[in-house]
Amino acid sequence: MSVKEIFETMSYGPAPEQAGDALAWIVDRGARFGHFIDGAFTEPGEGFESRNPATGEVLATLTQATSSDVAAAVDAARLAQPEWEALGGKGRARYLYALARLLQKHARLFAVLETLDNGKPIREARDIDVPLAQRHFYYHAGLAQLMEQELPGRAALGVCGQVIPWNFPLLMLAWKVAPALAMGNTVVLKPAEWTSLTALCFADICQQAGLPKGVLNIVTGDGAVGEMVVNAEVDKVAFTGSTEVGRKIREATAGRGIALSLELGGKSPFIVFEDADIDSAIEGVVDAIWFNGGQVCCAGSRLLVQEGIAEDFHTRLKARMATLRVGDPLDKCIDVGAIVDPAQKARIAALVDASGGEVFRAGDAPEGCFYPPTLISGLSPADPLMQEEVFGPVLVSTTFRTPAEAVQLANNTRYGLAASVWSENINTALDVAPKLVSGIVWINGSNMMDAAAGFGGVRESGWGREGGWEGARSYTRLVDDLPALTPVEGFAGEKVEPVAVDRTAKMYIGGKQARPDGGYAKAVYGADGSLIGQAPIANRKDIRNAVEAARGAAGWAGATAHNRAQVLYYLGENLSARADGFAALIDRMTGETGGRAEVEAAVDRLFTYAAWCDKFEGAVKPVPGRVVAMALNEPCGVIGALCPDEAPLLGLVSVMAPIIAMGNRAVLVASEPFPMAALEFIQVLETSDVPGGVVNILTGSHAELAKPLATHMDLECVWSFSSTDLAAEIERGAAGVVKRTWVDGLARDWLTAQGEGRVFLDAATEVKTVWVPYGA
Ligand code: NAI
C-alpha cells in the first residue's frame, strides 16, 4: 500500500475532551448564578437558561438583572474607582498580572466551559480564545506598569459600561476589561445572554486574585440589561456586537458627554490574485470563514478570486470543504462546531434560503444546532447576501479581472472592518492594502490578532481601536479639565456705512468662490456697530455641494506628506503677508485687541502642522510570530467641522490644518458670530496651491448646518467646536451611518497648546493595521 493509499483509507476516530471539571464547576455553584457585584455573587433571581448549543442541554440558570441590580453594580464601581486609580499603574499591574496567571492556571477549565456554552470547537477555545485572553491581561499589565511614564497627563475616565457579544465570550471580556482596569477605570460588564458562563468563571478568579471589590462587576441578562448599562451613570460605553444595536447605543449616548467605542459587524473581503500561493490561500479561506463557524465579526465572508484562477480555485476549495469535519465541539478533531443558538441557526438558514445563488455544500451537518460549511456563487454585488453579515459558516464568492476591480468590489460594502489580500507579489499586495477601506488588512493571512495591535473598523463597522496603546488611550482622558464653552454672540449694528466699492464675500467650494444656494446673506457688524460685510447663509444644499467637491479631491490623500507640508508652509507664508489686514479685521469684529496675536498664532499653527505632516508616524507592533504588523495612520476621508466661534481665524486654522495635514479634505463652517475672517482666508487658500475641494469654507448658522453635516452619508467624521451646544444633535444624527464625531463642548485657549497637537492628529486619522507574515 502506498502512503497515499494509507492516508486515503485512514479515518478519524473521535478524540473527545472530558467536560467533567467544567460541569463540576457549574454544579459546585448550584448551577444557578446571580450577578457579580461589589466583589461577591448575588443570590440567583428570576432568569433564563443557558444551554449547550451542541446538545441542547441546560447548563445553568442565569439571572436577568433588574434596574436595581444594574444600579447597585454601577454604585459599587463608582465607589471603588478612586481607590483603584490611586493604586497607580504599578499597583494595578500586579492585579492584571495575577489575573493573567490565574487564566493560565485554569486554562483548560475556561476552554472547556467556553466550548460547552458557545459551541465552538475545543481546539479553538483551547488554542486561540483562552491564550489570547491571557495575552491581553499580560499585555495590559504591562501598559498599566508604564502608564504614568508613557501617558503623562492622562487619567482614567471613571466607570465603564461594557456590553459584549457571544462569539468570543471570554476573549471579548479580556479585550474590554483589561485596558479599562489597566488605565484605572472600574467596570460594569454585561456578557451576552447565550454565553455568560466564562464571564462568571472569570469573576471567580477575580475573587481568587483578591481584586478589590467593586472594580469589576458583572450583570447578566438580555439586551434590556444592555440598555440599562448603556443608560446608567457611566463615563464610557464600550460595545461589541451588531451594527443595528451599535446604532441604538450611539443614539442613547448622544449628548451625554461620555466616551463611546463601537466594534460592529463586517462583510470582509478575501481577495485572491492569480499569483497567490493557492494551497495557502485555500487554508486561508478555511481560517477566514470556518473559524468559529463564521461567527466572527472580521470573518472573510466575501471571496473575490481573479478570473484566470477562479475555476481551479473553486475546485480545490470544494475538495477542501469535503474534508472539514462538522460536529461535537468537544471533539478535538472537529473543525466546525455548533451554531451558538437555534435562533442564530434559523437566521443563517433564512438568509441563505432567500439568496437565489448557486449553493454548494460538501456534506450535511449533523442533526441539531449545526450548519454545514456553505459556498454560494452566482450572486451580483448588490445581492443581500453579498452585503449582509450572515455570521455563520457561509461564504459568498465572485470573480474580478484587474486589481482595480478587486479594490472596487472589496470596498463595495457599508462595512470596513478587515480584508485579506493573497498574492506572492509584494508589490501587488502593498499596492492594494492601503486602497482597501478597512481597519485591518491581512496579507497572505486572515484572522490574525494580538493585544499589541489595534483592532477595529471604519464606516459601519464602528470606530475606536482595541489593543495597543491606541486602545488603552481610549480609556483615558486629559487631566487638565477644560471649562465648558459658553455661547459667543456677534454684535448688532445700527449704522450702515456706505462703502466705496461693494465687495461681495462668497463661500469657497471646490476651489471656487460660491454664492449660497438659498441666495441669503447676513449682515455682520463690528463691535462698534459698523457694518463689516454680508456673510452668505449656507443651507443643506451648500453642504452637499461642499462634500461632493471634497470627495472629488480624493487625490489629496495620495499626495506625499512632504507635498502636503509644502502647501501648509505656503499657507503660513501667505497668511503672514496679510497679517495686518487680518489683525485689524479680527479686532473690528470682536471688539478686542487680540487680532495680531491671533494671526501670529495662526501662522505658527500652519507651520506646526506642516512640520507634523511627515512626523505623525505609525508603528510596527511587536506581535508574536513571524509577522510584521504595521500600524499606519491613515486619513479618515472627508471631515466636516463647525469651527470655534471665539477665535475667528485661529480657530478655523487650528481645525483645518490637522485635517489637511493628515491627507483629509475639510468642509468647514466658519465662526458663526465672526465669519468674515474665514471668508477673507479664502484668498489665502487661492494663492497657496491648495488643490480645489481640499478645503471648503461655508458660513451660516451652526444649529442649522449641524444636522446636514451629521447625517450626510459621504462624510466620514464630524467635529464641532461651536459655542452652540449641538452635541446631542450631532451625535444622534451621526448614528445613522455610524459616523465618528468629536464634540466635547470644552473651551480651549486656542492661543496655547490646548489648540493643537496629537489630540487633533489622532482625531484626523484612523489606524489601519497591515499584517505581513514572512518566512521563506
Ligand atoms: P447583538 O448586537 O444584539 O448583541 C450583542 C450584545 O448586545 C449582547 O450582549 C446583547 O444582549 C446586547 N444588546 C442587545 N440589544 C441591546 C441594546 N439595545 N442595548 C444594549 N445592549 C444590547 O447581537 P445578536 O442579536 O446577538 O446577533 C445578531 C447579529 O449581530 C449577528 O448575526 C451578527 O450579524 C451580529 N453580531 C456581530 C458581532 C460582532 O462581533 N461584530 C457579535 C454579535 C453579533
Residues whose N, C-alpha, C, O or C-beta is under 5 A from the ligand:
A	BS01	NAI	V163 I164 P165 W166 K190 P191 A192 E193 G221 D222 G223 G226 E227 T240 G241 S242 V245 K248 E263 L264 G265 C297 E389 V390 F391
